[in-house]
Amino acid sequence: MKHSFIDEYSGLNSLIHRLDPRTKLVGSLAFILAVVLTPVNNWKVLAVYLGIVVVLVLLSRLPLRYLLKKSLVIIPFVIMITIFVPFFKQGQVVFSYNLGFWHIDVTYEGLSILLNVIIKSWLCIMCLVILSSSTKFAELLQGMYQLRVPLVFVQIMSFMYRYIFVLADQAMRMQMARDSRNFGNNRKIVFNTLGNMIGMLFIRSYERGERIYAAMLSRGYAGEIPITRTLQYKVPDACFTAALVVFLVFPAVIWW
């Protein structure tokens, strides 16, 4: 069965794709920290950071439609979390209205914070989408390992990426088997069947994990996965890092 891999476009040949995974990891972390630490209403700095994202998109040659589709998924969740900020933040009232016994004021400061959070969230997610789309997941994990990220975390992500598609196939086969038996529209039967499917999928996942662990032990697994290739930090990585530092720090120093 076909699945949408998070590194679907990692095989492209571009400047961003050829960078060392460690360079992209550290650069993405620095970019996210810079965006998050930017003060509210400092739109000039955020505009520069938006320009950085645009340049990265052009250099990576990733499809813009694909990037927007992946990055905009987070926006509804951000809005759900921050939707009440304009109503409770004190400040200059933009407009007000009465809702029964409640008098509600919408402030300029609250709307500014709401917009600020949405823009920052989108910039951060866009950066992560570019990172995951321009780097093969195995190389990304290798970069994390060589950056001394805790080994347990790296291995959990490795197994998650390797077997999430196996579990998805299993769930799709169970769904096809359910539909082929005339599932029906009775709500009680629907919930009972879904509950049984989730429980069965959990049991099968647990049993598969036990079998995989036993197979790994039989092949000499001792807590670490051997690395076959060592990453190398090259001149393009140094140039990219220097340029990123300049465009992250320089606007902040001028306009903060």
C-alpha positions as CSV (number, residue, x, y, z in Angstrom):
1,M,0.0,0.0,0.0
2,K,1.1,3.6,-0.7
3,H,1.9,6.0,2.1
4,S,3.0,9.6,2.2
5,F,6.5,9.6,3.6
6,I,7.6,12.8,5.5
7,D,10.8,12.8,3.5
8,E,9.0,12.4,0.1
9,Y,11.2,15.0,-1.7
10,S,14.4,14.2,0.1
11,G,15.9,12.7,-3.1
12,L,16.0,16.1,-4.9
13,N,19.3,17.7,-5.8
14,S,19.6,21.2,-4.4
15,L,21.9,23.2,-2.2
16,I,19.7,22.6,0.9
17,H,19.5,18.8,0.2
18,R,23.3,18.5,0.0
19,L,24.0,20.2,3.3
20,D,25.1,18.1,6.3
21,P,22.1,17.0,8.4
22,R,23.7,18.5,11.5
23,T,23.9,21.8,9.8
24,K,20.2,21.8,9.0
25,L,19.3,20.5,12.5
26,V,21.3,23.2,14.3
27,G,20.2,25.9,11.9
28,S,16.5,24.9,12.3
29,L,16.8,25.0,16.1
30,A,18.5,28.5,15.9
31,F,15.8,29.8,13.6
32,I,13.0,28.5,15.8
33,L,14.6,30.1,18.9
34,A,15.1,33.4,17.1
35,V,11.4,33.4,15.9
36,V,10.0,32.5,19.4
37,L,12.2,35.1,21.2
38,T,11.2,37.9,18.9
39,P,9.1,40.4,20.9
40,V,5.5,41.0,20.0
41,N,4.8,43.7,17.4
42,N,8.4,43.5,16.1
43,W,7.1,42.9,12.6
44,K,10.3,44.1,10.9
45,V,12.3,41.2,12.3
46,L,9.6,38.7,11.5
47,A,9.5,40.0,8.0
48,V,13.2,39.3,7.7
49,Y,12.6,35.8,9.1
50,L,9.9,35.3,6.5
51,G,12.4,36.3,3.8
52,I,14.7,33.6,5.1
53,V,12.0,31.0,4.7
54,V,11.3,32.2,1.2
55,V,15.0,31.9,0.3
56,L,15.1,28.4,1.8
57,V,12.1,27.3,-0.3
58,L,13.7,28.6,-3.4
59,L,17.1,27.0,-2.7
60,S,15.5,23.7,-1.8
61,R,13.4,23.5,-4.9
62,L,10.6,21.9,-3.0
63,P,7.0,22.2,-4.4
64,L,5.4,25.3,-2.8
65,R,2.0,23.7,-2.8
66,Y,3.3,20.7,-0.8
67,L,5.0,23.0,1.7
68,L,2.0,25.1,2.3
69,K,-0.3,22.1,2.6
70,K,2.0,20.6,5.3
71,S,2.6,23.8,7.2
72,L,-0.9,25.2,7.3
73,V,-2.2,22.1,9.1
74,I,-1.0,23.5,12.4
75,I,-2.9,26.8,12.0
76,P,-6.4,25.6,13.1
77,F,-4.9,24.2,16.3
78,V,-3.0,27.4,17.0
79,I,-6.2,29.4,16.5
80,M,-8.1,27.1,18.9
81,I,-5.6,27.7,21.6
82,T,-5.3,31.5,21.2
83,I,-8.8,32.4,20.0
84,F,-9.8,33.9,23.4
85,V,-6.7,36.1,23.8
86,P,-8.2,39.2,22.1
87,F,-11.2,39.0,24.5
88,F,-9.2,38.9,27.8
89,K,-6.1,40.9,27.0
90,Q,-6.3,44.4,28.5
91,G,-5.6,47.4,26.2
92,Q,-7.1,49.6,23.6
93,V,-10.5,48.5,22.6
94,V,-11.1,47.9,18.9
95,F,-14.7,47.0,19.1
96,S,-17.1,45.6,21.8
97,Y,-20.5,43.9,21.9
98,N,-23.0,42.5,24.4
99,L,-23.6,38.8,24.6
100,G,-26.5,38.4,26.9
101,F,-25.3,39.4,30.4
102,W,-21.7,39.6,29.2
103,H,-20.0,42.7,27.8
104,I,-17.1,41.6,25.6
105,D,-14.3,43.9,24.5
106,V,-11.8,43.0,21.7
107,T,-8.5,44.8,22.2
108,Y,-5.8,45.8,19.7
109,E,-3.2,44.2,21.9
110,G,-5.0,40.9,22.0
111,L,-5.5,40.8,18.2
112,S,-1.8,41.7,17.8
113,I,-0.8,38.8,20.1
114,L,-3.1,36.4,18.2
115,L,-1.6,37.4,14.9
116,N,1.9,37.2,16.3
117,V,1.4,33.7,17.6
118,I,-0.1,32.5,14.3
119,I,2.8,33.9,12.2
120,K,5.5,32.6,14.6
121,S,3.9,29.1,14.6
122,W,3.7,29.0,10.8
123,L,7.3,30.1,10.4
124,C,8.5,27.5,12.8
125,I,6.4,24.7,11.2
126,M,7.5,25.8,7.8
127,C,11.2,25.5,8.8
128,L,10.6,22.0,10.2
129,V,8.8,21.0,7.0
130,I,11.7,22.2,4.9
131,L,14.1,20.3,7.2
132,S,12.2,17.0,7.0
133,S,11.4,17.3,3.3
134,S,15.0,18.0,2.3
135,T,16.7,15.4,4.5
136,K,16.3,11.6,4.4
137,F,15.0,10.5,7.7
138,A,17.9,8.0,8.2
139,E,20.4,10.8,7.7
140,L,18.4,13.1,10.0
141,L,18.6,10.4,12.8
142,Q,22.3,10.0,12.1
143,G,22.9,13.7,12.5
144,M,21.0,13.7,15.8
145,Y,23.1,10.7,16.9
146,Q,26.4,12.5,16.1
147,L,25.1,15.7,17.8
148,R,24.9,13.6,21.0
149,V,21.1,13.6,21.2
150,P,20.1,10.9,23.8
151,L,20.3,7.5,22.1
152,V,17.0,6.3,23.4
153,F,15.2,9.3,21.7
154,V,17.0,8.6,18.4
155,Q,16.1,4.9,18.5
156,I,12.5,5.5,19.4
157,M,12.2,7.9,16.4
158,S,13.9,5.3,14.2
159,F,11.6,2.5,15.1
160,M,8.6,4.8,14.9
161,Y,9.4,5.8,11.3
162,R,10.3,2.3,10.3
163,Y,7.1,0.6,11.6
164,I,4.4,3.3,11.5
165,F,3.8,2.3,7.9
166,V,3.5,-1.3,8.9
167,L,0.9,-0.5,11.5
168,A,-0.9,1.7,8.9
169,D,-1.0,-1.2,6.5
170,Q,-2.4,-3.4,9.2
171,A,-5.1,-0.9,10.1
172,M,-6.0,-0.5,6.4
173,R,-6.3,-4.3,6.0
174,M,-8.6,-4.4,9.1
175,Q,-10.7,-1.6,7.7
176,M,-11.1,-3.4,4.3
177,A,-12.0,-6.6,6.1
178,R,-14.6,-4.7,8.1
179,D,-16.1,-3.0,5.0
180,S,-16.2,-6.3,3.1
181,R,-18.5,-7.8,5.8
182,N,-21.2,-5.2,5.3
183,F,-20.3,-2.9,8.3
184,G,-23.7,-1.2,8.4
185,N,-24.7,2.2,9.8
186,N,-25.9,1.2,13.3
187,R,-24.1,3.6,15.7
188,K,-23.7,1.0,18.5
189,I,-22.2,-1.6,16.1
190,V,-19.9,1.1,14.7
191,F,-18.4,2.0,18.1
192,N,-18.2,-1.6,19.2
193,T,-16.4,-2.6,16.0
194,L,-14.0,0.4,16.2
195,G,-13.2,-0.4,19.8
196,N,-12.4,-4.0,18.9
197,M,-10.2,-2.9,16.0
198,I,-8.2,-0.5,18.1
199,G,-7.7,-3.2,20.8
200,M,-6.7,-5.8,18.2
201,L,-4.3,-3.3,16.6
202,F,-2.7,-2.6,20.0
203,I,-2.3,-6.3,20.7
204,R,-0.8,-7.0,17.3
205,S,1.6,-4.1,17.7
206,Y,2.8,-5.3,21.1
207,E,3.3,-8.8,19.8
208,R,5.2,-7.5,16.7
209,G,7.4,-5.4,19.0
210,E,8.3,-8.5,21.0
211,R,9.2,-10.5,17.9
212,I,11.3,-7.6,16.5
213,Y,13.2,-7.2,19.8
214,A,13.9,-11.0,19.9
215,A,15.1,-10.9,16.3
216,M,17.4,-7.9,17.1
217,L,18.9,-9.7,20.1
218,S,19.5,-12.8,18.0
219,R,21.5,-10.6,15.6
220,G,23.8,-9.2,18.3
221,Y,21.9,-6.0,19.3
222,A,23.6,-4.5,22.3
223,G,21.8,-1.1,22.7
224,E,23.3,0.7,19.7
225,I,22.6,0.6,16.0
226,P,25.9,0.5,14.1
227,I,26.7,3.6,11.9
228,T,28.0,2.7,8.5
229,R,28.9,6.3,7.3
230,T,30.3,9.3,9.1
231,L,28.9,12.7,8.2
232,Q,31.4,15.4,7.1
233,Y,31.1,19.1,7.7
234,K,32.2,20.9,4.5
235,V,32.7,24.4,3.2
236,P,29.0,24.9,2.0
237,D,27.9,24.0,5.5
238,A,30.2,26.6,7.0
239,C,29.0,29.2,4.5
240,F,25.3,28.4,5.1
241,T,25.8,28.5,8.9
242,A,27.6,31.9,8.7
243,A,24.9,33.4,6.4
244,L,22.1,32.1,8.7
245,V,23.7,33.5,11.8
246,V,24.1,36.9,10.1
247,F,20.5,37.1,9.0
248,L,19.2,35.9,12.3
249,V,21.3,38.1,14.6
250,F,21.7,41.3,12.6
251,P,18.0,42.2,12.3
252,A,17.5,41.4,16.0
253,V,20.4,43.6,17.0
254,I,19.1,46.5,14.9
255,W,15.3,46.4,15.6
256,W,15.0,44.8,19.1
